[in-house]
Amino acid sequence: MNSNEDRDRSFEDSAPDVQNDEVIGRALQQSAIVLVAVAVVGGLGWLGWKWWSVEPVVEQRTEIALPQDRAIDPLRLPRIPLADVTQQAAVDWVHVSGKEGEKLLPETMGGGVAIFDFDRDGDQDLLFVGGTSWPWAKRPIESPRSLCLYANEGGWRFKDVTADANLPDRFYGMAPVVGDFDNDGWPDVFVTAVGANRLLRNSEGRFEDVTQAAGLADDQLWSTGATWVDYDRDGFLDLFVCNYVQWSRELDRSLGFQLTGVGRAYGQPTAFSGMQCQLFHNQHDGSFADVSSEMGIEQFNPNTGVPMGKALAAAAIDIDQDGWQDIIVANDTVQNFLFLNLQGKQFEESGVPMGVAFDRNGNATGAMGIDCGFFRNDAELGILIGNFANEPSSLYVSRQPLAPFNDEAISSGIGPQSRLNLTFGVFFCDLDLDGRLDVVAANGHLEEEISQVQASQAYEQPPQFFWNAGAAGTSEFIPLTAEQVGAEALRPMVGRGAAGGDLDQDGDIDIVLVANSGRPRLLRNDQQLGHHWLRVDLEGTMPSNRDALGAVVEVPLPDGQVQRQTVMSARSYLSQCEHPLTFGLGDAAGDVPVHVRWPSGRVERFVCQADRQHHLVEGTGEPVE
């Protein structure tokens, strides 16, 4: 059989198989269609059955308790009228800045005031510090009164006794700081300056310039704040001096500072090199030795090697409660310092680890004045610092002696209300004698024309008085208005120094505010709230210093809280508050137990009658173990 025949036969044999495959394929296809149709119909039926068989859902509602506002009774702010009695008191001193249009930085930074009993007659006197004409002045002032001392004669009358007290009257002064450095019972005065500082020894109401003999003569510095502190607990006051920036007229003019659209402006501290603070040890013979370097006070920028500080104010207080006085420094535009005292042998700068070097955002501020206080009547210490315009004042709070501080200015209420102001002087005091420390702030800008370039700013700014509402208020510190303190107290001024003291011996704190290139303001506290009070004036005995600087006084309140105050030297900005401590007692009257921890470490208990001032001498109280 040939090949073609084989192929034909093979085709014929396979044909029936092909037909059978086609038949089977069509049958399977039809079966699949039927199965799909049955499945779809069955699925729809099942879904319908499920839908009809599901029980209807019963709607259930759950009541949600919304958060409720904390129930707080509306606060009635106390009326604390602060009457301007400057003219009545015959205080006619005017701060002299020496400005003639060149806008030199020192001209806008002064002046200051000290409240102290210089003649030991039992009432508080006033010492104002200002500048003078520059040596190159075209129109020199004949009688600048760089220092002006007013003796308190009672009844809100003061007498200018500057000449009788033998005080110098022609130098560019900045700040007074009062302390009995020779322990003779008469308060001496150190005055910082642009150029040569002055140490004025008080000899029964007359002052003698002993700067040269004391080893404190240096005319190459611009010193600002200062404070007395017995850092080594030897019973003699040592001296800490703040130095600001390296300044000269030639350098200031060469930098060409401008206010946009206005012209020449005051320079920014960022354009000047910093200066070292100084610590002088009291040698017990009327002289002082500079121990700044060996004691760890000198601080250098680690990147440039130049002095880091630009200090304007300092406060001495025992931060870590180890019995040794530490020192906090307010630096302008650079980090603040906190010098921890290592038992009198050295200081350790700990501003960064202790949380006071920068603000809550990690920035350095334009820090001006400073004060410290236990404003919550517990162990929480507050460090209050006034800052530049558009920077809230800082309120660093520590709950434990060695714990870092937190800036609680915003949560306390001070921050938002102080942000727009340029705050210089700040200090704690109990204005209404309710047992809680309030806050006084002096405000004022550097530039007369600032409102032309910043609508939110003004050269003259109103002082501020923050009432401490405690835990009862929605805000801890509440700014008082004209309704509470009177319109006179809130009149705008170019505020700089600020201090408090009982100038009329009625138990409450009166206020002195200093204006740059203007008159000061004496504000008489006329509160009539019926609160009781207690004033204590401490005198230490060896091995404590006579002024008892560093002593801690505790006074209990009826609600179980305890007021604490520390006897301090300088406070605020270029200023010093009075030496006696005032405690508001609220409704408490009668005998009051007072505990004093003296600088020597001795603890004594005294019983004092309310509504009186008491002179407490170390060694005369009941010992407390």
Buried (B, 14 or more C-beta within 10 A) or exposed (E): EEEEEEEEEEEEEEEEEEEEEEEEEEEEEEEEEEEEEEEEEEEEEEEEEEEEEEEEEEEEEEEEEEEEEEEEEEBEBBBBBBBBBBEBBBBBBBBBBBBBEEBBBBBBBBBBBBBBBBBEEEBBBBBBBBBBBBEEEEEEBEEBBBBBBBBBBEEBBBBBBBEEBBBBBBBBBBBBBBBBBBBEEBBBBBBBBBBBBBBBBBBEBBBEBBBEBBBBEBEEBBBBBBBBBBBBBBBBBBBBBBBBBBBEBEBBBEEEBEBEEEEEBBBBBEBBBBBBBBBBBBEEEBBBEBBBEEBBBBBEEEEEEEBBBBBBBBBBBBBBBBBBBBBBBBBBBBBBBBBBBBEBEBBEBBBBEBBBBBBBEEEBBBBBBBBBBBBBBEEBBBBBBBBBBEBBBBBBBBEEEEEBBBBBBEBBBBBBBBBBBBBBBBBBBBBBBBBBBBBBBBBBBBBBBBBEEBEEBBBBBBBBBBBBBBEEBEBBBBBBEEEBBBEBBBEEBBBBBBBBBBBBEEBBBBBBBBBBBBBBBBBBBBBEBEBBBBBBBBBBBEBBBBBBBBBBBBBBBEEEBEBBBBBBBBBBBBBBBBBBBBBBBBEBEEEBEBBBBBBBEBBBEBEBEBBEBBEBBBBEBEEEE
